[in-house]
Amino acid sequence: MPPNPMPPNPMTVVPRGTGQSPAPVGASPDWPTDNKFLGGPFAPWTEENEAYDLEVDGEIPSDLAGALFRVSSNPRFQPRNTDRYHWWEGDGMVCGIYLREGRAAYRTRWVETDSMKVEVEAGEAIYSGFVNGGTPGRLPEGAPPAKNVANINAGIFDDHLIVYFEGGLPHALDPETLRTLGTYDFHGGIDVLCTGHYKTDPDTGDMLFFAATGATITWYRADVKTAEIIDSHSFDIGVPVLMHDFAVSDTYAIFFVTPAQFRLDLVAQSRPGVVWDENSLEHGVQIVLMNRHTHEVTWHELGGHWANTHFFNAYEHNGELIIDGHRISRLGSPVDRLSTPLTSHEWFPPAQPYRWRVDLATGRATEEMISGVFGEFPKINDAYTGRPNRYGYFVTTRGLAEDTMSDGLARHDYVLDRTVVVEGPDGLTSPGEPVFVARENARAEDDGYLLTLWWNRTTNLSELLIHDAADLRRTPLARIKLPSRVPFGFHGSWADHTTLDRAVAAHRCEGG
């Protein structure tokens, strides 16, 4: 019988080192601040938790077996400058929700980076913020010069749960216990950092990703069988763009050059490192295409001053490259406001779904708004990565509330040009990124489930909602009640039971 991470225990919360308790443990600390990103669904949760046989409203589909991994932005200590703290700067805490035979178990654990260990030893935050700047503490001798918050994304690769952060190396975790094993460099294939986003080639299973170091972009391809880097190429884009996501088609790796920048020189001065500089782009926004097979790089002018946040997908069709994603009007403090930066809330407006087209014969690039519904965290059925897809899913941000960012779940049909939006039942709000999971023996692109973590304003805890991806309704198929809050974070992924069991077995064989 394959390993099952869900022993038949009654539901209970087990904070590490404190014994069992039937009540939620780890509620928000009482930090004096009115910063939106330290309250409501963003508020920190102070303890690691475990629970089994979770309470479920509805029924978990019998063919849904595996684990949903999510990483939270969850500051372990009060930030040194709570007024300048940004959501991107919280410490990484991984949540694993394990589903099997209609039952659910749950575990959370900190990603124990070397920089976090320094702060744990000190009993307080030492590193200042890198987004809006701040006042750093005194680093002890031998401490990492910058903080690796390990809070962007999580997914299984090379039989490890890999947690990503764009400012440093990823970390490898045991996928069952969530114990941190150390940094991960693809067997020596990368040396400094890699993006928080990666794509999986649907034909080979290889991992496709990149690193943005200043004005240099390095493309990587990692072999799914050996986990070694089998292709890489570096090129210069001229400016240190804040490049969080990218897209891939069969032929191209796709990057956008926008006025949003990440300035390490300013971070070193404790000044805002996420900067909006329209003067840095003589011709406005550019699309940069790198041929995945020849490494040839071409530039395509879009013009204007805006930024992209995340991509749905990209594919080639009838002589065009079609790219779908979200566009935002600005991102970061204006370069002329570094001494008096905008608050995190002011420079982070809502985004909208857009489509960009590149005529592959003429090189001409155009754009169009796809939906009037503001939103973020776009996702597709990942089996369609780089191929024509009909459906895209995202969370809605129709109105940035005082304490939340998102307010609903959306499905866009590119064929019918229609967006369907549902809100959460019974006061649930602030959904995080949806993850699509195909049904067993799926017959269509949307034949599957959407898994989304929501915040329950009444209980101040989180719930995992399972929706029918083909028939999105307000009432989900199942509501899984978690005994803690998963602070509103960023990205994650689903591991099916075959992938999960193989990874768990590998770690058990190695003695954990």
C-alpha positions, -999 to 999 in steps of 0.1 A, spaced: 0 0 0 14 35 -9 23 58 20 -7 77 33 0 110 50 -33 109 69 -34 87 99 -69 81 112 -66 105 141 -95 126 152 -93 163 142 -69 181 165 -44 209 163 -9 201 173 13 231 178 49 220 177 63 212 212 32 222 232 11 190 231 -24 187 218 -51 213 220 -86 211 206 -87 249 199 -70 270 172 -35 280 184 -15 307 168 -39 337 165 -26 370 153 -1 389 174 -11 423 188 12 446 168 4 483 168 -2 491 132 -30 501 107 -11 485 78 -36 465 58 -10 439 51 -7 430 88 -44 425 95 -75 406 83 -66 377 59 -30 390 58 -25 389 95 3 366 107 -4 332 123 22 325 150 23 287 153 29 257 131 -2 235 131 -13 199 122 -48 185 120 -64 153 107 -99 143 96 -109 179 90 -145 189 91 -160 190 56 -193 206 44 -203 188 13 -183 160 -1 -147 158 -13 -147 141 -48 -135 105 -45 -110 109 -74 -93 139 -57 -62 123 -42 -30 141 -35 -19 174 -19 -24 211 -24 8 230 -13 6 267 -7 31 292 7 21 321 29 36 355 35 37 353 73 60 375 93 74 356 122 84 388 141 70 423 141 85 441 111 110 468 120 89 494 102 53 483 103 42 515 84 65 505 54 60 467 56 47 452 24 29 419 19 58 406 -3 81 406 27 65 381 51 84 349 60 75 318 41 52 293 58 42 263 38 7 248 41 0 212 29 -35 200 26 -36 162 19 -67 147 3 -75 110 0 -106 88 1 -128 118 8 -108 128 39 -85 157 45 -54 164 67 -34 195 71 0 207 81 19 241 82 55 247 88 80 276 85 106 275 58 137 276 80 161 297 60 195 308 73 182 344 76 152 333 96 174 313 119 194 346 126 161 363 136 149 334 157 182 335 176 178 372 181 141 369 190 132 398 167 133 411 132 167 422 120 164 426 83 145 456 70 120 456 41 132 455 5 100 469 -11 95 503 6 128 504 25 132 506 63 156 506 92 178 475 94 191 460 126 227 450 133 235 417 116 256 393 137 289 381 122 284 355 95 247 363 89 234 364 54 236 399 41 200 398 27 169 380 38 156 350 19 119 350 27 111 318 8 75 329 2 67 329 -35 58 294 -47 59 257 -38 58 225 -59 73 190 -60 103 185 -82 131 160 -78 111 143 -51 114 174 -29 89 201 -22 107 231 -36 99 266 -22 109 295 -43 119 332 -37 131 355 -64 159 371 -43 178 339 -34 181 301 -39 150 279 -35 147 256 -5 140 219 -4 114 205 20 102 170 29 68 169 12 52 149 41 67 165 73 75 199 56 108 199 74 133 222 57 163 203 43 183 233 30 188 253 -2 183 237 -36 204 245 -66 194 219 -92 225 198 -85 248 228 -90 230 241 -120 221 276 -106 242 297 -83 224 328 -70 186 327 -75 157 318 -98 123 331 -104 93 322 -81 74 311 -112 81 280 -133 63 262 -161 61 225 -168 66 214 -204 35 193 -211 54 170 -235 84 162 -214 76 172 -179 108 193 -178 108 224 -156 111 257 -175 122 288 -155 145 318 -154 165 341 -132 164 379 -133 197 394 -119 198 431 -125 194 436 -162 204 400 -171 178 373 -178 189 337 -177 167 310 -191 168 275 -177 154 241 -185 157 213 -159 154 176 -169 125 160 -150 144 127 -146 178 139 -135 168 173 -121 199 187 -138 200 219 -160 201 208 -196 197 242 -213 204 278 -203 210 311 -220 216 346 -207 208 379 -224 207 416 -214 175 436 -213 191 469 -204 172 478 -172 167 459 -139 130 450 -145 110 436 -117 103 404 -136 81 381 -115 65 359 -142 69 349 -178 51 328 -204 61 300 -228 48 287 -261 61 258 -281 88 280 -296 93 310 -273 101 321 -238 83 354 -233 94 383 -211 79 418 -207 102 449 -201 82 475 -182 88 505 -160 86 484 -128 121 478 -115 139 460 -87 169 481 -75 193 462 -54 215 493 -50 186 511 -33 178 481 -11 214 482 1 208 518 12 176 508 30 156 528 5 126 515 -15 138 488 -39 106 484 -59 106 515 -82 84 528 -109 106 546 -135 89 555 -168 120 574 -180 140 542 -181 122 530 -212 127 552 -243 100 533 -263 77 522 -236 68 486 -228 86 459 -249 79 422 -254 111 402 -256 110 367 -272 137 341 -268 135 312 -292 137 281 -269 155 261 -295 180 286 -311 182 312 -282 176 340 -308 162 371 -290 138 396 -306 122 427 -293 87 439 -301 74 474 -291 41 478 -274 46 513 -260 29 530 -231 38 528 -194 23 499 -174 33 466 -160 22 430 -162 18 409 -131 10 373 -141 3 353 -172 -24 328 -180 -7 312 -210 8 318 -245 6 299 -277 12 302 -315 -18 303 -338 -22 313 -375 11 331 -376 6 349 -344 19 345 -309 -10 350 -284 -2 360 -248 -28 362 -221 -22 378 -187 -30 406 -163 -20 443 -168 -16 468 -140 -13 506 -144 17 510 -121 38 489 -97 62 505 -71 71 539 -57 78 565 -84 115 571 -88 111 607 -77 93 597 -45 120 575 -29 124 598 1 87 599 7 75 566 -9 39 559 -16 23 534 9 21 498 -2 -16 503 -8 -12 533 -30 12 518 -55 -6 485 -59 -38 491 -79 -60 463 -93 -51 446 -126 -72 436 -156 -71 406 -180 -54 415 -213 -44 398 -245 -12 406 -264 -5 395 -300 28 394 -319 26 390 -357 55 365 -362 60 376 -398 61 414 -393 70 416 -356 42 440 -349 27 438 -313 -8 448 -303 -29 445 -272 -66 444 -262 -85 442 -229 -102 409 -225 -125 414 -195 -137 443 -176 -135 422 -144 -105 433 -124 -85 404 -110 -53 386 -102 -36 352 -99 -45 338 -133 -44 301 -138 -53 275 -165 -54 238 -168 -16 233 -169 -18 205 -194 -25 233 -219 7 253 -212 20 266 -245 -10 253 -263 -43 269 -273 -66 270 -243 -102 281 -240 -106 288 -202 -88 309 -177 -94 312 -140 -86 340 -116 -96 357 -84 -115 390 -87 -103 423 -72 -134 444 -82 -129 467 -52 -99 468 -29 -116 467 5 -101 480 37 -90 446 49 -90 424 18 -77 423 -18 -98 397 -36 -135 391 -34 -145 364 -58 -136 336 -82 -138 340 -119 -138 318 -150 -132 334 -184 -143 317 -216 -121 330 -245 -144 315 -272 -176 330 -258 -158 361 -245 -177 358 -212 -165 360 -176 -185 342 -149 -179 354 -113 -190 338 -80 -185 349 -44 -180 328 -14 -208 314 7 -215 324 43 -192 354 46 -162 337 30 -140 362 11 -105 370 0 -98 338 -21 -62 331 -30 -49 317 -63 -71 290 -78 -54 257 -87 -69 235 -114 -69 197 -109 -81 175 -137 -107 148 -130 -97 112 -133 -100 103 -170 -109 139 -179 -123 143 -214 -123 181 -218 -101 211 -209 -124 222 -180 -132 187 -168 -119 191 -133 -119 210 -100 -108 244 -88 -91 244 -53 -90 278 -36 -82 289 0 -107 315 14 -107 336 45 -138 332 68 -144 367 83 -166 352 110 -142 327 124 -110 344 112 -98 310 99 -93 296 65 -113 271 44 -104 252 13 -132 253 -13 -135 228 -41 -155 240 -71 -165 222 -103 -143 240 -128 -169 235 -156 -199 247 -136 -187 275 -113 -213 281 -86 -215 300 -53 -220 268 -34 -189 246 -38 -187 209 -40 -169 209 -6 -158 233 21 -129 219 42 -126 238 75 -90 245 85 -82 249 122 -60 279 115 -57 308 92 -34 306 62 -23 342 58 -31 355 23 -1 346 2 10 339 -33 13 307 -52 13 269 -49 5 237 -68 -12 204 -67 7 171 -65 -14 140 -75 -12 109 -53 13 92 -76 38 121 -75 32 126 -38 36 90 -28 68 86 -48 83 117 -31 71 107 4 85 72 -1 119 86 -12 122 107 19 112 79 42 138 56 26 164 83 33 154 84 69 133 116 67 
